[in-house]
């Protein structure tokens, strides 16, 4: 198995980019409204993803998209937008080193929601890890 085909590679890369997101955003919102900053960031993301899809030739590859898929992707987009607005507002008001760990409490919520809504199973060791993530976020934020 190649490194780029393993989920852990992409998850770690996501964490690195998320860290840079917090640092770059904290500097970028110093002299601007946090909602406007979120809007600018969103435009950059849309343009970047559009260019990637065009370059890879995958823009129209999907074919017909089922209504259920549309509904959940729209809901996901709305949740992402709300998360970004809240995150940028928090960065505007607080320190990046405190805001980012609290934001990562989403990891705890994903574990809980995954069990409740998706029927996923976590072992006692997994739950211990979730508890450590929650405790760590709280300790860093204090």
Residue, then its C-alpha position, 0 to 999 in steps of 0.5 A: x500500500x502506498x503512503x498516499x492511499x492510506x487514510x492516516x497520511x491524509x488525516x495527518x496532512x489535514x491536521x497540518x493544514x488545519x494548524x496553518x489555517x488557524x495561524x494564518x487566519x489569526x494574522x489575517x483577521x487582525x484588521x478585518x471583520x471576522x465574517x468578511x474574512x470567512x467570506x474571503x476564505x470561502x471564495x479562495x476555497x471555491x476557486x482552488x477546488x474548482x481549479x483542482x477539479x478542472x485540472x484533474x478532469x473530474x468536474x463532471x465525472x460524478x454523473x447524476x447525484x441522488x436527492x439524498x446525497x444533495x440534501x446531506x451535502x447541503x447540510x454539511x456545507x451549511x454546518x461547515x459555513x456555520x463552523x467557519x463563522x464561529x471559528x473566525x469569530x473565536x479567533x478574532x476574540x481569543x488566542x489561536x492556541x486556545x481557540x484551535x484546541x476547543x474547536x477540536x472538541x469536534x473530534x469528541x462530538x464526532x465520536x459521540x455522534x458517530x455512535x448515536x447516528x451512524x451506529x459506529x462502535x468504539x471500544x473502551x480504549x477508544x472512549x479513553x482516547x476521546x476522554x483524553x482529547x476532551x481533557x486536553x482541549x480543556x486544559x489547553x484552553x484554560 
